[in-house]
Amino acid sequence: MFKAQHTQAPRVIKVDNNTAYPVVMEILTDDEALAAEIELRQVKYLNNVVEQDHRNIKRITKLMMGFKPINSAKRTLQGIEAMNMIRKGQVKGAGQGNSVFQAKFIRLHRK
């Protein structure tokens, strides 16, 4: 799949109220994996936009009753995400309804 090329570190990380986040942030800051000036915002429903993004995957996998081998999970999730990227217009050259391009895109990026 695609790996995002980030040009700058985040200023803020938005998460829900899970108690593990501050601990993890402290560990990552101490290990210098995260910059010390990154702000952690913890609000119960602040990351709902992120949660809603993978709601479709949850809906599909619930019908499948989970996955047995890890490779089938990986390939299925890659296919779902590839189609979501195309649907959202995040892939250049993928016109809406262009099923030939969609099939080529998935075949090319399957690993």
Backbone as XML, in Angstrom:
<?xml version="1.0"?>
<chain id="A" units="angstrom">
  <residue number="1" name="MET">
    <atom name="N" x="0.842" y="-1.185" z="0.000"/>
    <atom name="CA" x="0.000" y="0.000" z="0.000"/>
    <atom name="C" x="0.882" y="1.242" z="0.000"/>
  </residue>
  <residue number="2" name="PHE">
    <atom name="N" x="0.243" y="2.377" z="0.025"/>
    <atom name="CA" x="0.959" y="3.636" z="0.027"/>
    <atom name="C" x="1.462" y="3.959" z="1.421"/>
  </residue>
  <residue number="3" name="LYS">
    <atom name="N" x="2.622" y="4.565" z="1.499"/>
    <atom name="CA" x="3.143" y="5.066" z="2.768"/>
    <atom name="C" x="3.138" y="6.585" z="2.661"/>
  </residue>
  <residue number="4" name="ALA">
    <atom name="N" x="2.518" y="7.226" z="3.627"/>
    <atom name="CA" x="2.423" y="8.682" z="3.606"/>
    <atom name="C" x="3.781" y="9.310" z="3.871"/>
  </residue>
  <residue number="5" name="GLN">
    <atom name="N" x="4.094" y="10.334" z="3.134"/>
    <atom name="CA" x="5.325" y="11.086" z="3.325"/>
    <atom name="C" x="4.969" y="12.361" z="4.081"/>
  </residue>
  <residue number="6" name="HIS">
    <atom name="N" x="5.208" y="12.374" z="5.372"/>
    <atom name="CA" x="4.892" y="13.555" z="6.167"/>
    <atom name="C" x="6.055" y="14.531" z="6.109"/>
  </residue>
  <residue number="7" name="THR">
    <atom name="N" x="5.715" y="15.794" z="5.943"/>
    <atom name="CA" x="6.762" y="16.799" z="5.829"/>
    <atom name="C" x="7.058" y="17.484" z="7.153"/>
  </residue>
  <residue number="8" name="GLN">
    <atom name="N" x="6.178" y="17.303" z="8.130"/>
    <atom name="CA" x="6.418" y="17.919" z="9.423"/>
    <atom name="C" x="5.762" y="17.080" z="10.518"/>
  </residue>
  <residue number="9" name="ALA">
    <atom name="N" x="6.276" y="17.228" z="11.729"/>
    <atom name="CA" x="5.722" y="16.512" z="12.872"/>
    <atom name="C" x="4.395" y="17.158" z="13.274"/>
  </residue>
  <residue number="10" name="PRO">
    <atom name="N" x="3.495" y="16.390" z="13.873"/>
    <atom name="CA" x="2.225" y="16.987" z="14.303"/>
    <atom name="C" x="2.425" y="17.963" z="15.459"/>
  </residue>
  <residue number="11" name="ARG">
    <atom name="N" x="1.558" y="18.977" z="15.524"/>
    <atom name="CA" x="1.580" y="19.912" z="16.658"/>
    <atom name="C" x="0.748" y="19.357" z="17.803"/>
  </residue>
  <residue number="12" name="VAL">
    <atom name="N" x="-0.353" y="18.680" z="17.434"/>
    <atom name="CA" x="-1.312" y="18.194" z="18.412"/>
    <atom name="C" x="-1.710" y="16.765" z="18.049"/>
  </residue>
  <residue number="13" name="ILE">
    <atom name="N" x="-1.855" y="15.934" z="19.066"/>
    <atom name="CA" x="-2.394" y="14.591" z="18.871"/>
    <atom name="C" x="-3.705" y="14.536" z="19.645"/>
  </residue>
  <residue number="14" name="LYS">
    <atom name="N" x="-4.814" y="14.268" z="18.919"/>
    <atom name="CA" x="-6.144" y="14.232" z="19.525"/>
    <atom name="C" x="-6.543" y="12.789" z="19.785"/>
  </residue>
  <residue number="15" name="VAL">
    <atom name="N" x="-6.927" y="12.515" z="21.017"/>
    <atom name="CA" x="-7.317" y="11.167" z="21.404"/>
    <atom name="C" x="-8.512" y="11.223" z="22.347"/>
  </residue>
  <residue number="16" name="ASP">
    <atom name="N" x="-9.083" y="10.038" z="22.615"/>
    <atom name="CA" x="-10.165" y="9.986" z="23.585"/>
    <atom name="C" x="-9.571" y="9.927" z="24.998"/>
  </residue>
  <residue number="17" name="ASN">
    <atom name="N" x="-10.390" y="9.596" z="25.970"/>
    <atom name="CA" x="-9.954" y="9.644" z="27.365"/>
    <atom name="C" x="-9.284" y="8.375" z="27.872"/>
  </residue>
  <residue number="18" name="ASN">
    <atom name="N" x="-8.816" y="7.533" z="27.006"/>
    <atom name="CA" x="-8.137" y="6.316" z="27.438"/>
    <atom name="C" x="-6.914" y="6.689" z="28.272"/>
  </residue>
  <residue number="19" name="THR">
    <atom name="N" x="-6.773" y="6.062" z="29.431"/>
    <atom name="CA" x="-5.694" y="6.417" z="30.370"/>
    <atom name="C" x="-4.313" y="6.009" z="29.875"/>
  </residue>
  <residue number="20" name="ALA">
    <atom name="N" x="-4.245" y="5.172" z="28.855"/>
    <atom name="CA" x="-2.942" y="4.720" z="28.352"/>
    <atom name="C" x="-2.223" y="5.799" z="27.551"/>
  </residue>
  <residue number="21" name="TYR">
    <atom name="N" x="-2.960" y="6.726" z="26.940"/>
    <atom name="CA" x="-2.338" y="7.709" z="26.054"/>
    <atom name="C" x="-1.275" y="8.586" z="26.718"/>
  </residue>
  <residue number="22" name="PRO">
    <atom name="N" x="-1.527" y="9.177" z="27.882"/>
    <atom name="CA" x="-0.485" y="10.006" z="28.494"/>
    <atom name="C" x="0.784" y="9.209" z="28.810"/>
  </residue>
  <residue number="23" name="VAL">
    <atom name="N" x="0.613" y="7.971" z="29.229"/>
    <atom name="CA" x="1.760" y="7.115" z="29.549"/>
    <atom name="C" x="2.583" y="6.858" z="28.289"/>
  </residue>
  <residue number="24" name="VAL">
    <atom name="N" x="1.902" y="6.516" z="27.212"/>
    <atom name="CA" x="2.585" y="6.237" z="25.942"/>
    <atom name="C" x="3.276" y="7.494" z="25.427"/>
  </residue>
  <residue number="25" name="MET">
    <atom name="N" x="2.597" y="8.631" z="25.512"/>
    <atom name="CA" x="3.202" y="9.890" z="25.071"/>
    <atom name="C" x="4.477" y="10.185" z="25.851"/>
  </residue>
  <residue number="26" name="GLU">
    <atom name="N" x="4.448" y="9.937" z="27.146"/>
    <atom name="CA" x="5.632" y="10.177" z="27.977"/>
    <atom name="C" x="6.779" y="9.256" z="27.570"/>
  </residue>
  <residue number="27" name="ILE">
    <atom name="N" x="6.465" y="7.998" z="27.331"/>
    <atom name="CA" x="7.495" y="7.034" z="26.915"/>
    <atom name="C" x="8.090" y="7.445" z="25.566"/>
  </residue>
  <residue number="28" name="LEU">
    <atom name="N" x="7.227" y="7.788" z="24.609"/>
    <atom name="CA" x="7.706" y="8.172" z="23.280"/>
    <atom name="C" x="8.515" y="9.470" z="23.319"/>
  </residue>
  <residue number="29" name="THR">
    <atom name="N" x="8.127" y="10.390" z="24.190"/>
    <atom name="CA" x="8.876" y="11.637" z="24.338"/>
    <atom name="C" x="10.239" y="11.368" z="24.965"/>
  </residue>
  <residue number="30" name="ASP">
    <atom name="N" x="10.260" y="10.516" z="25.991"/>
    <atom name="CA" x="11.531" y="10.162" z="26.633"/>
    <atom name="C" x="12.473" y="9.452" z="25.664"/>
  </residue>
  <residue number="31" name="ASP">
    <atom name="N" x="11.909" y="8.620" z="24.787"/>
    <atom name="CA" x="12.717" y="7.897" z="23.788"/>
    <atom name="C" x="13.045" y="8.764" z="22.577"/>
  </residue>
  <residue number="32" name="GLU">
    <atom name="N" x="12.585" y="10.003" z="22.592"/>
    <atom name="CA" x="12.780" y="10.958" z="21.510"/>
    <atom name="C" x="12.146" y="10.518" z="20.193"/>
  </residue>
  <residue number="33" name="ALA">
    <atom name="N" x="11.118" y="9.671" z="20.286"/>
    <atom name="CA" x="10.353" y="9.287" z="19.102"/>
    <atom name="C" x="9.345" y="10.383" z="18.760"/>
  </residue>
  <residue number="34" name="LEU">
    <atom name="N" x="8.958" y="11.162" z="19.770"/>
    <atom name="CA" x="8.077" y="12.317" z="19.586"/>
    <atom name="C" x="8.747" y="13.539" z="20.173"/>
  </residue>
  <residue number="35" name="ALA">
    <atom name="N" x="8.515" y="14.678" z="19.549"/>
    <atom name="CA" x="9.058" y="15.935" z="20.065"/>
    <atom name="C" x="8.345" y="16.321" z="21.358"/>
  </residue>
  <residue number="36" name="ALA">
    <atom name="N" x="9.063" y="16.913" z="22.273"/>
    <atom name="CA" x="8.513" y="17.280" z="23.584"/>
    <atom name="C" x="7.408" y="18.323" z="23.472"/>
  </residue>
  <residue number="37" name="GLU">
    <atom name="N" x="7.424" y="19.146" z="22.415"/>
    <atom name="CA" x="6.423" y="20.208" z="22.298"/>
    <atom name="C" x="5.094" y="19.758" z="21.695"/>
  </residue>
  <residue number="38" name="ILE">
    <atom name="N" x="4.960" y="18.481" z="21.343"/>
    <atom name="CA" x="3.693" y="17.991" z="20.803"/>
    <atom name="C" x="2.665" y="17.939" z="21.933"/>
  </residue>
  <residue number="39" name="GLU">
    <atom name="N" x="1.510" y="18.539" z="21.666"/>
    <atom name="CA" x="0.447" y="18.613" z="22.669"/>
    <atom name="C" x="-0.476" y="17.404" z="22.547"/>
  </residue>
  <residue number="40" name="LEU">
    <atom name="N" x="-0.854" y="16.829" z="23.677"/>
    <atom name="CA" x="-1.814" y="15.736" z="23.715"/>
    <atom name="C" x="-3.155" y="16.312" z="24.167"/>
  </residue>
  <residue number="41" name="ARG">
    <atom name="N" x="-4.173" y="16.210" z="23.314"/>
    <atom name="CA" x="-5.511" y="16.682" z="23.676"/>
    <atom name="C" x="-6.396" y="15.475" z="23.922"/>
  </residue>
  <residue number="42" name="GLN">
    <atom name="N" x="-6.841" y="15.338" z="25.151"/>
    <atom name="CA" x="-7.705" y="14.227" z="25.513"/>
    <atom name="C" x="-9.107" y="14.741" z="25.822"/>
  </residue>
  <residue number="43" name="VAL">
    <atom name="N" x="-10.030" y="14.454" z="24.924"/>
    <atom name="CA" x="-11.437" y="14.787" z="25.120"/>
    <atom name="C" x="-12.222" y="13.564" z="24.660"/>
  </residue>
  <residue number="44" name="LYS">
    <atom name="N" x="-13.252" y="13.224" z="25.403"/>
    <atom name="CA" x="-13.975" y="11.977" z="25.175"/>
    <atom name="C" x="-14.332" y="11.729" z="23.709"/>
  </residue>
  <residue number="45" name="TYR">
    <atom name="N" x="-14.885" y="12.719" z="23.026"/>
    <atom name="CA" x="-15.352" y="12.499" z="21.654"/>
    <atom name="C" x="-14.524" y="13.241" z="20.608"/>
  </residue>
  <residue number="46" name="LEU">
    <atom name="N" x="-13.329" y="13.682" z="20.946"/>
    <atom name="CA" x="-12.532" y="14.509" z="20.047"/>
    <atom name="C" x="-12.083" y="13.766" z="18.790"/>
  </residue>
  <residue number="47" name="ASN">
    <atom name="N" x="-11.841" y="12.469" z="18.890"/>
    <atom name="CA" x="-11.340" y="11.737" z="17.729"/>
    <atom name="C" x="-12.444" y="10.990" z="16.988"/>
  </residue>
  <residue number="48" name="ASN">
    <atom name="N" x="-13.697" y="11.412" z="17.126"/>
    <atom name="CA" x="-14.790" y="10.728" z="16.445"/>
    <atom name="C" x="-14.633" y="10.717" z="14.926"/>
  </residue>
  <residue number="49" name="VAL">
    <atom name="N" x="-14.044" y="11.755" z="14.346"/>
    <atom name="CA" x="-13.841" y="11.789" z="12.897"/>
    <atom name="C" x="-12.941" y="10.627" z="12.483"/>
  </residue>
  <residue number="50" name="VAL">
    <atom name="N" x="-11.897" y="10.391" z="13.236"/>
    <atom name="CA" x="-10.988" y="9.276" z="12.948"/>
    <atom name="C" x="-11.716" y="7.952" z="13.152"/>
  </residue>
  <residue number="51" name="GLU">
    <atom name="N" x="-12.459" y="7.839" z="14.227"/>
    <atom name="CA" x="-13.203" y="6.609" z="14.502"/>
    <atom name="C" x="-14.210" y="6.316" z="13.397"/>
  </residue>
  <residue number="52" name="GLN">
    <atom name="N" x="-14.876" y="7.341" z="12.890"/>
    <atom name="CA" x="-15.881" y="7.141" z="11.862"/>
    <atom name="C" x="-15.256" y="6.707" z="10.545"/>
  </residue>
  <residue number="53" name="ASP">
    <atom name="N" x="-13.985" y="7.043" z="10.315"/>
    <atom name="CA" x="-13.324" y="6.692" z="9.066"/>
    <atom name="C" x="-13.236" y="5.182" z="8.895"/>
  </residue>
  <residue number="54" name="HIS">
    <atom name="N" x="-13.044" y="4.435" z="9.968"/>
    <atom name="CA" x="-12.945" y="2.988" z="9.816"/>
    <atom name="C" x="-14.216" y="2.252" z="10.245"/>
  </residue>
  <residue number="55" name="ARG">
    <atom name="N" x="-15.313" y="2.989" z="10.372"/>
    <atom name="CA" x="-16.604" y="2.372" z="10.702"/>
    <atom name="C" x="-17.005" y="1.379" z="9.621"/>
  </residue>
  <residue number="56" name="ASN">
    <atom name="N" x="-16.743" y="1.716" z="8.363"/>
    <atom name="CA" x="-17.085" y="0.834" z="7.250"/>
    <atom name="C" x="-16.354" y="-0.501" z="7.361"/>
  </residue>
  <residue number="57" name="ILE">
    <atom name="N" x="-15.096" y="-0.459" z="7.738"/>
    <atom name="CA" x="-14.319" y="-1.699" z="7.895"/>
    <atom name="C" x="-14.902" y="-2.535" z="9.024"/>
  </residue>
  <residue number="58" name="LYS">
    <atom name="N" x="-15.258" y="-1.892" z="10.129"/>
    <atom name="CA" x="-15.860" y="-2.627" z="11.248"/>
    <atom name="C" x="-17.150" y="-3.318" z="10.812"/>
  </residue>
  <residue number="59" name="ARG">
    <atom name="N" x="-17.962" y="-2.609" z="10.027"/>
    <atom name="CA" x="-19.234" y="-3.157" z="9.559"/>
    <atom name="C" x="-19.010" y="-4.392" z="8.689"/>
  </residue>
  <residue number="60" name="ILE">
    <atom name="N" x="-18.045" y="-4.318" z="7.780"/>
    <atom name="CA" x="-17.767" y="-5.429" z="6.867"/>
    <atom name="C" x="-17.179" y="-6.620" z="7.625"/>
  </residue>
  <residue number="61" name="THR">
    <atom name="N" x="-16.214" y="-6.370" z="8.488"/>
    <atom name="CA" x="-15.556" y="-7.479" z="9.183"/>
    <atom name="C" x="-16.471" y="-8.137" z="10.208"/>
  </residue>
  <residue number="62" name="LYS">
    <atom name="N" x="-17.434" y="-7.407" z="10.736"/>
    <atom name="CA" x="-18.385" y="-8.007" z="11.676"/>
    <atom name="C" x="-19.205" y="-9.086" z="10.973"/>
  </residue>
  <residue number="63" name="LEU">
    <atom name="N" x="-19.609" y="-8.811" z="9.730"/>
    <atom name="CA" x="-20.356" y="-9.800" z="8.957"/>
    <atom name="C" x="-19.524" y="-11.043" z="8.669"/>
  </residue>
  <residue number="64" name="MET">
    <atom name="N" x="-18.205" y="-10.850" z="8.541"/>
    <atom name="CA" x="-17.303" y="-11.960" z="8.246"/>
    <atom name="C" x="-16.942" y="-12.737" z="9.507"/>
  </residue>
  <residue number="65" name="MET">
    <atom name="N" x="-17.371" y="-12.257" z="10.652"/>
    <atom name="CA" x="-17.078" y="-12.854" z="11.960"/>
    <atom name="C" x="-15.574" y="-12.936" z="12.214"/>
  </residue>
  <residue number="66" name="GLY">
    <atom name="N" x="-14.869" y="-11.898" z="11.841"/>
    <atom name="CA" x="-13.435" y="-11.834" z="12.108"/>
    <atom name="C" x="-12.610" y="-12.540" z="11.056"/>
  </residue>
  <residue number="67" name="PHE">
    <atom name="N" x="-11.345" y="-12.717" z="11.355"/>
    <atom name="CA" x="-10.411" y="-13.352" z="10.434"/>
    <atom name="C" x="-9.710" y="-14.500" z="11.144"/>
  </residue>
  <residue number="68" name="LYS">
    <atom name="N" x="-9.378" y="-15.516" z="10.399"/>
    <atom name="CA" x="-8.593" y="-16.618" z="10.968"/>
    <atom name="C" x="-7.102" y="-16.344" z="10.729"/>
  </residue>
  <residue number="69" name="PRO">
    <atom name="N" x="-6.586" y="-16.558" z="9.503"/>
    <atom name="CA" x="-5.157" y="-16.276" z="9.269"/>
    <atom name="C" x="-4.900" y="-14.767" z="9.153"/>
  </residue>
  <residue number="70" name="ILE">
    <atom name="N" x="-3.780" y="-14.326" z="9.650"/>
    <atom name="CA" x="-3.430" y="-12.902" z="9.615"/>
    <atom name="C" x="-3.285" y="-12.407" z="8.182"/>
  </residue>
  <residue number="71" name="ASN">
    <atom name="N" x="-2.823" y="-13.262" z="7.274"/>
    <atom name="CA" x="-2.663" y="-12.835" z="5.875"/>
    <atom name="C" x="-3.999" y="-12.519" z="5.219"/>
  </residue>
  <residue number="72" name="SER">
    <atom name="N" x="-5.039" y="-13.281" z="5.551"/>
    <atom name="CA" x="-6.350" y="-12.970" z="4.960"/>
    <atom name="C" x="-6.872" y="-11.644" z="5.505"/>
  </residue>
  <residue number="73" name="ALA">
    <atom name="N" x="-6.608" y="-11.369" z="6.767"/>
    <atom name="CA" x="-7.004" y="-10.078" z="7.347"/>
    <atom name="C" x="-6.269" y="-8.948" z="6.646"/>
  </residue>
  <residue number="74" name="LYS">
    <atom name="N" x="-4.969" y="-9.116" z="6.469"/>
    <atom name="CA" x="-4.147" y="-8.078" z="5.845"/>
    <atom name="C" x="-4.631" y="-7.778" z="4.425"/>
  </residue>
  <residue number="75" name="ARG">
    <atom name="N" x="-4.847" y="-8.796" z="3.637"/>
    <atom name="CA" x="-5.269" y="-8.589" z="2.244"/>
    <atom name="C" x="-6.675" y="-8.007" z="2.141"/>
  </residue>
  <residue number="76" name="THR">
    <atom name="N" x="-7.564" y="-8.484" z="2.974"/>
    <atom name="CA" x="-8.932" y="-7.962" z="2.952"/>
    <atom name="C" x="-8.947" y="-6.487" z="3.335"/>
  </residue>
  <residue number="77" name="LEU">
    <atom name="N" x="-8.238" y="-6.135" z="4.400"/>
    <atom name="CA" x="-8.203" y="-4.747" z="4.850"/>
    <atom name="C" x="-7.517" y="-3.845" z="3.826"/>
  </residue>
  <residue number="78" name="GLN">
    <atom name="N" x="-6.475" y="-4.344" z="3.170"/>
    <atom name="CA" x="-5.820" y="-3.557" z="2.119"/>
    <atom name="C" x="-6.788" y="-3.284" z="0.966"/>
  </residue>
  <residue number="79" name="GLY">
    <atom name="N" x="-7.576" y="-4.277" z="0.588"/>
    <atom name="CA" x="-8.550" y="-4.097" z="-0.489"/>
    <atom name="C" x="-9.628" y="-3.094" z="-0.115"/>
  </residue>
  <residue number="80" name="ILE">
    <atom name="N" x="-10.128" y="-3.203" z="1.107"/>
    <atom name="CA" x="-11.159" y="-2.276" z="1.576"/>
    <atom name="C" x="-10.608" y="-0.858" z="1.604"/>
  </residue>
  <residue number="81" name="GLU">
    <atom name="N" x="-9.404" y="-0.696" z="2.137"/>
    <atom name="CA" x="-8.798" y="0.638" z="2.218"/>
    <atom name="C" x="-8.495" y="1.203" z="0.837"/>
  </residue>
  <residue number="82" name="ALA">
    <atom name="N" x="-8.049" y="0.357" z="-0.086"/>
    <atom name="CA" x="-7.771" y="0.822" z="-1.451"/>
    <atom name="C" x="-9.051" y="1.338" z="-2.094"/>
  </residue>
  <residue number="83" name="MET">
    <atom name="N" x="-10.145" y="0.609" z="-1.938"/>
    <atom name="CA" x="-11.410" y="1.048" z="-2.516"/>
    <atom name="C" x="-11.908" y="2.333" z="-1.843"/>
  </residue>
  <residue number="84" name="ASN">
    <atom name="N" x="-11.703" y="2.465" z="-0.542"/>
    <atom name="CA" x="-12.093" y="3.704" z="0.147"/>
    <atom name="C" x="-11.278" y="4.890" z="-0.347"/>
  </residue>
  <residue number="85" name="MET">
    <atom name="N" x="-9.979" y="4.675" z="-0.593"/>
    <atom name="CA" x="-9.132" y="5.754" z="-1.112"/>
    <atom name="C" x="-9.622" y="6.199" z="-2.486"/>
  </residue>
  <residue number="86" name="ILE">
    <atom name="N" x="-9.973" y="5.239" z="-3.321"/>
    <atom name="CA" x="-10.482" y="5.566" z="-4.658"/>
    <atom name="C" x="-11.805" y="6.314" z="-4.533"/>
  </residue>
  <residue number="87" name="ARG">
    <atom name="N" x="-12.703" y="5.816" z="-3.688"/>
    <atom name="CA" x="-14.020" y="6.423" z="-3.508"/>
    <atom name="C" x="-13.925" y="7.856" z="-3.001"/>
  </residue>
  <residue number="88" name="LYS">
    <atom name="N" x="-12.932" y="8.117" z="-2.127"/>
    <atom name="CA" x="-12.771" y="9.455" z="-1.558"/>
    <atom name="C" x="-12.018" y="10.403" z="-2.486"/>
  </residue>
  <residue number="89" name="GLY">
    <atom name="N" x="-11.526" y="9.893" z="-3.623"/>
    <atom name="CA" x="-10.807" y="10.746" z="-4.556"/>
    <atom name="C" x="-9.363" y="10.990" z="-4.152"/>
  </residue>
  <residue number="90" name="GLN">
    <atom name="N" x="-8.787" y="10.077" z="-3.384"/>
    <atom name="CA" x="-7.416" y="10.228" z="-2.905"/>
    <atom name="C" x="-6.390" y="9.596" z="-3.843"/>
  </residue>
  <residue number="91" name="VAL">
    <atom name="N" x="-6.838" y="9.070" z="-4.977"/>
    <atom name="CA" x="-5.942" y="8.416" z="-5.929"/>
    <atom name="C" x="-6.059" y="9.140" z="-7.259"/>
  </residue>
  <residue number="92" name="LYS">
    <atom name="N" x="-4.933" y="9.625" z="-7.775"/>
    <atom name="CA" x="-4.939" y="10.321" z="-9.061"/>
    <atom name="C" x="-5.295" y="9.354" z="-10.181"/>
  </residue>
  <residue number="93" name="GLY">
    <atom name="N" x="-6.120" y="9.817" z="-11.102"/>
    <atom name="CA" x="-6.474" y="9.024" z="-12.274"/>
    <atom name="C" x="-7.622" y="8.068" z="-12.059"/>
  </residue>
  <residue number="94" name="ALA">
    <atom name="N" x="-8.131" y="7.984" z="-10.846"/>
    <atom name="CA" x="-9.234" y="7.060" z="-10.571"/>
    <atom name="C" x="-10.548" y="7.814" z="-10.652"/>
  </residue>
  <residue number="95" name="GLY">
    <atom name="N" x="-11.164" y="7.742" z="-11.804"/>
    <atom name="CA" x="-12.457" y="8.392" z="-11.946"/>
    <atom name="C" x="-13.534" y="7.575" z="-11.268"/>
  </residue>
  <residue number="96" name="GLN">
    <atom name="N" x="-14.566" y="8.240" z="-10.799"/>
    <atom name="CA" x="-15.652" y="7.534" z="-10.143"/>
    <atom name="C" x="-16.319" y="6.607" z="-11.147"/>
  </residue>
  <residue number="97" name="GLY">
    <atom name="N" x="-16.523" y="5.387" z="-10.780"/>
    <atom name="CA" x="-17.145" y="4.416" z="-11.660"/>
    <atom name="C" x="-16.179" y="3.783" z="-12.647"/>
  </residue>
  <residue number="98" name="ASN">
    <atom name="N" x="-14.891" y="4.092" z="-12.557"/>
    <atom name="CA" x="-13.896" y="3.527" z="-13.456"/>
    <atom name="C" x="-13.417" y="2.201" z="-12.876"/>
  </residue>
  <residue number="99" name="SER">
    <atom name="N" x="-14.193" y="1.150" z="-13.067"/>
    <atom name="CA" x="-13.891" y="-0.142" z="-12.448"/>
    <atom name="C" x="-12.627" y="-0.787" z="-13.015"/>
  </residue>
  <residue number="100" name="VAL">
    <atom name="N" x="-12.300" y="-0.505" z="-14.276"/>
    <atom name="CA" x="-11.067" y="-1.051" z="-14.861"/>
    <atom name="C" x="-9.860" y="-0.494" z="-14.123"/>
  </residue>
  <residue number="101" name="PHE">
    <atom name="N" x="-9.836" y="0.834" z="-13.890"/>
    <atom name="CA" x="-8.729" y="1.434" z="-13.146"/>
    <atom name="C" x="-8.687" y="0.907" z="-11.723"/>
  </residue>
  <residue number="102" name="GLN">
    <atom name="N" x="-9.841" y="0.768" z="-11.095"/>
    <atom name="CA" x="-9.886" y="0.279" z="-9.725"/>
    <atom name="C" x="-9.283" y="-1.115" z="-9.616"/>
  </residue>
  <residue number="103" name="ALA">
    <atom name="N" x="-9.613" y="-1.984" z="-10.544"/>
    <atom name="CA" x="-9.071" y="-3.343" z="-10.536"/>
    <atom name="C" x="-7.560" y="-3.326" z="-10.746"/>
  </residue>
  <residue number="104" name="LYS">
    <atom name="N" x="-7.069" y="-2.500" z="-11.691"/>
    <atom name="CA" x="-5.625" y="-2.395" z="-11.925"/>
    <atom name="C" x="-4.910" y="-1.842" z="-10.697"/>
  </residue>
  <residue number="105" name="PHE">
    <atom name="N" x="-5.506" y="-0.841" z="-10.062"/>
    <atom name="CA" x="-4.918" y="-0.227" z="-8.866"/>
    <atom name="C" x="-4.766" y="-1.261" z="-7.753"/>
  </residue>
  <residue number="106" name="ILE">
    <atom name="N" x="-5.789" y="-2.037" z="-7.527"/>
    <atom name="CA" x="-5.728" y="-3.041" z="-6.455"/>
    <atom name="C" x="-4.716" y="-4.133" z="-6.811"/>
  </residue>
  <residue number="107" name="ARG">
    <atom name="N" x="-4.717" y="-4.600" z="-8.048"/>
    <atom name="CA" x="-3.772" y="-5.630" z="-8.467"/>
    <atom name="C" x="-2.326" y="-5.146" z="-8.324"/>
  </residue>
  <residue number="108" name="LEU">
    <atom name="N" x="-2.086" y="-3.887" z="-8.683"/>
    <atom name="CA" x="-0.749" y="-3.326" z="-8.639"/>
    <atom name="C" x="-0.238" y="-3.155" z="-7.207"/>
  </residue>
  <residue number="109" name="HIS">
    <atom name="N" x="-1.133" y="-2.811" z="-6.281"/>
    <atom name="CA" x="-0.712" y="-2.500" z="-4.912"/>
    <atom name="C" x="-0.945" y="-3.635" z="-3.933"/>
  </residue>
  <residue number="110" name="ARG">
    <atom name="N" x="-1.252" y="-4.802" z="-4.412"/>
    <atom name="CA" x="-1.435" y="-5.952" z="-3.550"/>
    <atom name="C" x="-0.068" y="-6.535" z="-3.210"/>
  </residue>
  <residue number="111" name="LYS">
    <atom name="N" x="0.195" y="-6.700" z="-1.940"/>
    <atom name="CA" x="1.512" y="-7.253" z="-1.539"/>
    <atom name="C" x="1.340" y="-8.188" z="-0.400"/>
  </residue>
</chain>
